[in-house]
Amino acid sequence: MRKTKIIATIGPPSIGLLTQMRKYVDVFRLNFAHGDPEQHKLYFDEIRHKAPDAAILVDLPGPKMRLGDFEGTIKLSRGQVVTFSKTGDGIPVIEDTFYKAVGQGSIVLLADSEIRLVVESVSPDRVTARVLNGGLITARKGINIPKVKLKTGLTQTDVSLLREASALGADAIGLSFVVDASEVDEARRIYPEGFMVAKIEKADALKSLADIVQRADAVMVARGDLGIEVGLERLPSVQDKVIQASRSAGKPVILATQVLESMVSNSSPTRAEVIDVANSVSKGVDSIMLSDETAAGQNPLAAVRYLDGIIRKAEQAAAPAPPVKTKDENDAMAYAAVNAALVAKAKVIVAHSRSGMTVARVSMFRPSAPVLALVESQKKLREGRFYWGVMPHLVEPTTEVSDVFEVSWKKALELELAKKGDKVVIVAGEPTARQGVTNLLGLHEI
């Protein structure tokens, strides 16, 4: 069993490969910075049809400047003078913010800073710039201007897209450029059922990281813009800080951006990318996400296959992830379940949970045994796709403690996670207790 989960962004090259990709992918991501409502619904419905138990993460664009829409790719070469305009000639940028933010001599970064330009002239609807470092750009790519601060919080576009995602029934929402926990609360008021993923990609977010982590359901280390914000030299330590804060709080943490970037055009990853993935596994991240590799790349299926294989080998070789501390008696019960499974050499830990909290707590302690999560709703089943080491399965609601234990060991037997004579650890909350409590623990020999 692969314990670290895979998230794959869906785009034109991969939408027809969902059946093949589902073997490797736990969560499919739709980036609502691209496309229109018709395409969003088409992709959403196709995922639900081809991979009904997979989770769908909808990513909101956030307060970020972007290129406009155009067909195909544009190649920018070093020394070339290019024009950005609202009027249709040159490279389209329709946002007024861009023309107000730049001046002569300003540096403009495109495609996660891979492409650099210096501004030579500015007018209210036109900017000319000379290319310092070239490359290929596609529609809707992000624009960064160092030292320019944009307004934070949910934009009007975000609110509209969040309501669209809610109507579609998205399982999780990616909140871009979060700098304050109140932004998570605002999104939750609009879509209370959403599993909120706070994307850490602004330096200011680090000042309120603990609050953001506590209020979000999961956290993403979005290394593209974060690297620009904090500087590439600081990125490794900042990444570690976000991972540790998320793990300590028991919140799933997702690693994203340029994971297997070379596979956008190549058939295999670079050695450095393989090592980066393996190192991330050893840090204990819950999920690793592919972006352009599967949304726009030439080899989306090969990319998820490679990521699956790299993670599996890394998990076999990795030392246990750094331990986290228990915070209360509920954590203590989950920790006891993990230790009991280790000492008893149990084949599986069965976490029976209504709210999903017992599942989250057990996953937090990174057990060596697989975790079978028995949940009572499709919503909690799909949320379970974000948690390290968890195999979620749907069961009927129970009202008696004896039923919790019987359903648990029987499901482990049915799914061939254990056989007669094997031991299983069962951890849960009493059916009559309030949701979120973990207060039952048992060791059962089948």
N, C-alpha and C positions, 0 to 999 in steps of 0.2 A: 504494500500500500504506500502510495506517495502521500506524505503528510502536508507538505507545503502546497498551497493551492495555486492554480493558474487562472489568471484573468486575461481574456483576449478581446481586443477592440475589433468590432465588426465594421467592414467597409465593402465597397464593390468587389474587391478580389476574394473576399472570404464569405460573403453572404450565401454563396452556393455550396459552401463546404461545411455547413453546420453539422451535418450528420457525422462526417469524418472527424471534425474537430471536437465534437462532444466527448469523444473517448478520452481526451486530454484536458479539456477546459471545464472549470467549475463555475465560472462567472463570465458572462458575455457583457461587454461594455459598449454602450452606444454614446458617442460623443455628439451632444446636441449643438455644439458649435458649428457643426456641418449639417447640411441637408435641410429639408423642410418638413412640416407635419406629415405630409403624405409619405415621404420616404421613411420618416421615423416610425410610422405605424406599420409600413410594409416590413421593415426590418424586425420590429418588435413582434409582430404576428408570426413571422417566419421562425424566430427563435423559439417562441412558445410552442409552435407546431413541431419543430424538429428536435428541440431539447427542453421538454416541458418542466423538468425538475431542476434545470440550471437556473441560477439567479441572473437577473438583468440589472446592471448598474448603468444608470443614466447620468452622464457627466454634464454639468452646466458650465457655460463658458466663463462666467464671472466678469469682473471689470477689467478686461484685457483688450488692448488694441489689436486688430487683426487686419490682414489683407482682405480685399473684397473677393468676389467670385470671378473666376476665369477658367477657361478650358485648359486641360493638360498641364504641362509644366513650363516654367520659364527658367532659362539658364542665365545666370549672372556671372560675368567674367571679371577678373581683377582689372581695374582701370576703367571699366565701362561706366558711362554716365547714364543713369536711369531716371525716369520720372514717375513719381507717385501722384495720382490725381483723382479728383471726384468726377471728372468730366468724361471719362471713358477712354482717353488716350493714356498710354503708359500703363503702369501697374495700378489697379484700382485700390484706393483706400477711401471709404466714404465717411469715416468718423472724424468729426470736427476736432476732437481731442488731439489727434495726431498733428494736425497743422498748427495747433496752438502750443503743442509741447516742444516742437523742435525749433532750432535756430541755426544760423550758419555755424558750421563746425560741430554740430551735434552728431553723436554716434548713434546709428540705428542698427539694431540687431534683429535678425530674422532667423526662424527655425532653430530656436533654443541656442542662439548666439553663434551658430555655425557660419552664418553669413553676416559680414560687417560692412556697413557703408558710412560715409561721412557726408553730411548735408552741405551743399554748396549754395543753394538759394531756396527761399521760402516765400510763398504767397498764400492768401486765404484758402485756395483750393488746389495748390500745386506745390510740390517739393521736388527739387532735383538733387541727386546725390551720386557720389562716385563710389564704386565698389572697391573695398579694401581686401575682402576675402570673399570669393565667389562660391557658387553652388547652385543647386536646383531648388526652386520654390514652387509650391502648389497653392491653390486657393485656400483662404481662411487661415493661413499660417499666422502665428502670433508675432507681434511686433513689440520689442523691448527698447526703451530709451533709458540708458543708465542715469540714475539720480532723479528721474522724474517719477513722482508719486501720483498714482491714480486714486480716485475716490474708491473707498472700500465698501463692502457689504453687497447684498443682493441687488442687482440692477433690475430695471423694469423688464428687460429681456429674460433675465434669470427667473423672475416671478412667473412670467408667461410660460416659459419652458417647464418650470416646476409643476405648474398646473396641468400642462400637457402630459408630463410624465406620470402625474397622479391619475389622470383619466385613463391612461394606458395600463396602469397597475404596475409601475416599476417597483422592483424590490428594494433597490438602494439608490441613493442620490449622491453624486460626487459634487461637493461644494468647493468651487475654485477660489483660490486666493483668500482663504479665511484668515483674518487677523484677530478676531475677537469671538469669544464663545457666544455672544448674543446673536451672531449671524447663524449659528446652528439652531438656536432657539427660534429665530424668525422663520427659517425653512421648515422647522418641525410644526410650527403653527399652521403653515399653509398645507403641509402634507404630513399629518400626524402618524400615518402608517409607514412612512418611509424610514429605511435604515440609513442614517445620515453618516456619510463618509467625509470627514474634514480633510481637505488637501492642504498640506503644509508646503507652501511655495513662496512665502514672503518672509523676509527677515523679521518684520514686526510680529509675525505669528509666534516667534520663539519667546517673546516677552510674556505671552499669556498661554504658553503651550500647555501647562497643567490644566488650566480651566477648559481649553478647547478639547483636550483629550477626554476630560471627565464628561463633558456635555455631548460629545459625538458618540456614535455607535462604533465607528472604526476610523482609522487615520491612514492617510496616504502620504508617503514621502515622494513628492513630485519634484524630481531632481532637476528638471529642465530650468524652470524659472527660479527655483531655489538656488541653483548653482550660480545663476546670474546675480541674484540678490546678495548672497553671502560671500561670493568668490569661490572659485573652484578649489582653492587650497583648503578652505574651511569645510567644504562639502562633506568629506568623509566623517569628520567629528560631529557635524550637525546631523547628518543621517543617523549616526549612532545614538545621539541624544533623543531624537524623535522615536526611534525604535524602542529604546529603553523606557521612555515615558509611557508609550503605548502599552508595552508588555507589563509594566508595573501596575498599570491601571486595569489590566485584563481586557484591553480593547484590541481587536485585530489590527495589524499594521501591514500595509500594502507597500511594496517597493515598486516604483514606476520610473519610466523615462530611460531611453537608450539602453534597454536591457540586452537586446540582440539587434541593435540598430543596423549593423552591417547586413543583416538578412533582409532588409528592405529591397536590396538589389542582388545580394549574393545567396548562394545555395547553402552556406554553412556559416556559423558565427566565428568571430575571431577568438584567439586564445584568451585575450584580456576579458572579453565578454563572458566566456565560460568561467573564468576565475571569479569575476564579479558576482555571478549568480551563485557559485559555490560559497563564496564568503557571506553572501546575504542569507543563505540557508543556515550557515553556522551561527549567524547573529540571532536566528530564531524568528524571522519574519513569517507572518501567516500566509501571505500571498505575494506572488510576483506577477506583474502586469506587462503585457505586450501592447504597444500602441501602433505606431506606423508599421511595425513588422507584420501585423495582420490586417490593419485597416487599409493600407495603401501599398504594401509590399508585393513583390513578385512570388514569394514563397510562403504564404500564410500557414499552410498545413505543415510544411517542413519546420517552420519556426516553433510551432507549439510542440511538435515531436521532439525537436532538439531541447527545448526548455524542459519538457517532461523527463527526458533522459539525463540531462545535467543535474536536475534536482534529485532524481532517484540515486544517482551515484554519490552526490554530495551528502545526502542523508545517511547513506551507508557508512560514509567515512567520518562524518562530522561528530565532534564531541558534543555532549549535551549542552543545550543553550543555557546561558547564565540564569541562575535561579531568580525567582521573584518572591516577594514576601507576602504572607497572608495578612489580610487587613481586618477580618472579622471571623466569627464562628462559621459562617457559610463557606468562606475560603478554606477554613481549617478542615471542614468536612471533605471538600474536594481534594485538598492536599493529602488527607488521610486515604482517600480512595486511590490516588496515584501511588502512594507508598505501599498500600496493601496489595495492589496489583503487582508491584515490583517484587515484594517479598514472597508472595504466594505464587509467583510465576503465572499469573492469570493470563489467559489468552486475549481477553478483551475487557475494557471498562464500558459498561452500559450506563449512559447518563440519560435518565428519564426526566423530561423537563417540559413544563407548560409554557413558561416565560422565555426559556432559552438560557437563563442565567446559570443553571447548573452546568450546562454544556460549555458555556464561556469559561466558567471557573476551572473545570477540569482541563480544558485546552490550554489555559494560561500556564499551567504547571508542566506542560510539555511531557506527558507520560510516554514511556517506551511502548506500552501496549496501545493498540488502536482504540479509538473512542467511537462506540456506536451510540449515536444520539437518537433517542426515541422522542419525537415531538408530536404535538397534537393538531398542528395546522400547517397548511402548505406554506404560509408566510414564514414560520419558524424553520421549516425544512430548507427553504431557499436561503435564509439568513445563515444557516449552518454551513453553507458552502464557503463562507468567508473565514471559518475558524480552522486553525492548524490541527491536523490529525483527526478531524471529525468526519464521520460518515453518517449523514442524517437520514432517518427513515420515518415515515408517517405511521402513527398508530392511533387507535381509537382512544378517546378519553377514558380515564380510570377514576374510580371513586373510592377504592379500598387499597390499603397498603399491600395486602397480599397479592392483589392484581398487578401492582407495579412490579413486584419481584418476579411473578410468574411470566408476565408478558416479556420482561427483560431477558431472562435466560432462554425462553422459548424462541425469541427473535434472534438471539445470537446463534442458536442451534440451526434455525431455519436458514439463516444467511451464511451458514458454514464458517462462521468466525470462531466457533468452538464446537467440540464434539463430546460425546458421552465420556465422562471421566475428567474432562477439563474443568478448570476453575474460572469463574467470571466474577468481577467486582461490579456491584450494582450501587449506583448513587443517585439520589433523587430528592425531591421535596414531597412531604406528605400531601396527598390529594386534597385534604381538607384545609391545609395551611394556606396562607396568603401566597400569591405568586411571587417568585423570586427567592424563596427560602430553599436552602439545601440542608436537610436535616435527617436523611435516611442513608444508611450505608450497610451493605451486606456483602458477604463473600459466599458464593454459591458454587457447589460442585455439581455439575450436570450428571 
